[in-house]
Structures are given as structure tokens and as C-alpha cells.
Amino acid sequence: MQEYKTKISEIKHLTMRTLEVTVDLVEPISTRFTAGQFMQFKIGSVLRSYSIINVPDHNRFLKFCVGLLDNGEASDFFRSAKIGQELFMRGPSGIFSIENFSKNSFFVAGGVGIAPFCSMIPDMLARSYEGKAHLLFGVATEDDIFYFDRFNHLHNLYPNFTFTPIVSRPQLHWPGETGRVTTYLDVAYEYYKDYLYYICGSSEMVKDARDLLLKKGQNIADIKLEIFT
Ligand SMILES: Cc1cc2nc3c(=O)[nH]c(=O)nc-3n(C[C@H](O)[C@H](O)[C@H](O)COP(=O)(O)OP(=O)(O)OC[C@H]3O[C@@H](n4cnc5c(N)ncnc54)[C@H](O)[C@@H]3O)c2cc1C
């Protein structure tokens, strides 16, 4: 597997517990990957996987969306990371990618589980995808909202792409959908039953969404999963 020396070139705070981290490739100076793949960062003595969020394009820099957990090895590293800091990674890896360009697609993301879809959805739409695509993106509270504007913008560019943001525990008056992603899927499934499903997020969220879809009669071959362990 290819190894890369990189340098952190940008760190954006998306929420209190989510960063967008850009790394410039130093050696080799570019990479190619398929939308939906991930890289593994070497942090101290551990390897941690992060999905690439930019679209494939002979990339000289890569972007990642990093969730910050309490007392996590990688989380602690990224929490105090500095611009210019060296970072070693290897990859790309993974087979979570668009499988069928002629079938309608339904994407389900929880929190940083949105990461692979940031690459897969715009890449697919730009490559003359003619089916319909829907994204259901759940976060916990209004303070955890990020990238909603990015997908609203994508909907304006591509009318065959629609987007449902959902907040599970709104603190104020959130005007949109509320509940867990499964709350929405339970009601909306009938409308989306001929879709191919892509689900990404924590193991609990992915398992709950998959179990609900199977209970509704979804064919297991039409459910693709990426679990952030
Ligand atoms: C294919 C793939 C793609 C991924 N893509 C992304 C992505 O795009 N963005 C993203 O944010 N994450 C992604 N992940 C998850 C990511 O790789 C890390 O697992 C995650 O960020 C946590 O890493 P960490 O080192 O910070 O936490 P870890 O050190 O692994 O700890 C995880 C949690 O366990 C707790 N913990 C650790 N040790 C103990 C212990 N001894 N007892 C009790 N609790 C303990 C920590 O407090 C922490 O909350 C992906 C995972 C996979 C498999």
C-alpha cells in the first residue's frame, strides 16, 4: 500500500467537536482514489482511518472531517494539531463507493458519517448520474450542525439530488425534521423502497438503520454499509 508524507495546511472548526483538516501531499506529491475511500493516519503507535471528503481529481491535497472524542488517541492529536505539522498516512483503502449509476440512491449519515458522502455524492452527480439521489443527514443538536449548507447548495445545482437534515435533540426551535434517522426512515421508506441504500456512521446508528430497512423488506444486497469503529 502506498505511504505518504503530508503536512497539515488547514484546520477549520466545523463544530465544537468536529474539524475539517486539509493535508498537503509532500512525498509523493499527488494521489488518486475512488470517491468513498479512506486513508489511514499513523498517529503515535496507532493507525486511524479517515474518509476522504474531496472529490477525486489527481489530488495534491486531501481533506478530512474529523470527529473529536474524549480521550481518543487520534482525537487528542487533532485537537492540538498545528499548521505545518507532518503527518504520515497510507492508502487509499475501502470499497464503499457508488455501485450502480443507473439505480436511485439513498444516503444515510450520522454525524461525521457524512464524510464519504461529501466525496461520493458530488462526484456521482458531476459524472452525469441520471437517477434520483437523496441524503438523510442526522446530527444530535443544533450545535452539531455542519455541512447542511453544502448539501442545500448541491440540491440547487442538481435538482435530482434532495436533502433531508434531521436533528435528534433540538435545544431551541429547529424548523426541520426532528428525531433519529430511523424515525424518518420508518415513515419515508415506502417512497424510497426501490433505492440502493448507503449508510455510514457509528456502529449503533448503522445497525439500527440497517435493521429497520430489513424489517421493511429491503433486499440486503441493496444496503451498503461503512461503520466508523
Ligand atoms: C473505514 C473507516 C473510516 C473512518 N472515517 C472517519 C472519518 O471520516 N471521520 C472520523 O471522525 N472518524 C472516522 N473513522 C473513525 C476513526 O478511525 C477513529 O476510530 C475515531 O476517530 C476515534 O479515534 P481515536 O483515536 O480518537 O479514539 P480511540 O483512541 O480509538 O478511542 C475511541 C473511544 O474509546 C474510548 N477509549 C479508548 N480507550 C479506552 C479504554 N481503555 N477504556 C474505555 N474507553 C476507552 C475513548 O475515550 C474514545 O472515546 C473511520 C473509521 C473507519 C473504520
The ligand as an ORCA input file, in Angstrom:
! r2SCAN-3c Opt
* xyz 0 1
  C     -13.282      2.920      7.326
  C     -13.323      3.957      8.435
  C     -13.451      5.302      8.084
  C     -13.495      6.280      9.095
  N     -13.648      7.582      8.736
  C     -13.743      8.519      9.705
  C     -13.941      9.894      9.357
  O     -14.013     10.284      8.177
  N     -14.036     10.803     10.380
  C     -13.953     10.408     11.706
  O     -14.051     11.268     12.586
  N     -13.769      9.120     12.048
  C     -13.651      8.175     11.083
  N     -13.451      6.876     11.449
  C     -13.245      6.554     12.876
  C     -11.764      6.869     13.224
  O     -10.915      5.996     12.501
  C     -11.452      6.691     14.699
  O     -11.803      5.419     15.114
  C     -12.151      7.666     15.595
  O     -11.870      8.983     15.163
  C     -11.681      7.532     17.043
  O     -10.291      7.520     17.088
  P      -9.480      8.000     18.365
  O      -8.081      7.511     18.190
  O      -9.681      9.458     18.590
  O     -10.185      7.262     19.551
  P      -9.718      5.866     20.268
  O      -8.386      6.042     20.925
  O      -9.858      4.757     19.287
  O     -10.830      5.780     21.348
  C     -12.218      5.681     20.956
  C     -13.090      5.918     22.168
  O     -12.875      4.887     23.099
  C     -12.520      5.447     24.343
  N     -11.477      4.596     24.927
  C     -10.230      4.422     24.459
  N      -9.570      3.553     25.250
  C     -10.436      3.191     26.218
  C     -10.363      2.328     27.328
  N      -9.251      1.648     27.625
  N     -11.467      2.192     28.110
  C     -12.599      2.856     27.830
  N     -12.730      3.688     26.796
  C     -11.660      3.856     26.017
  C     -12.001      6.833     24.075
  O     -12.250      7.699     25.154
  C     -12.795      7.245     22.863
  O     -14.000      7.853     23.230
  C     -13.410      5.883     10.454
  C     -13.275      4.533     10.789
  C     -13.237      3.588      9.796
  C     -13.095      2.130     10.178
*
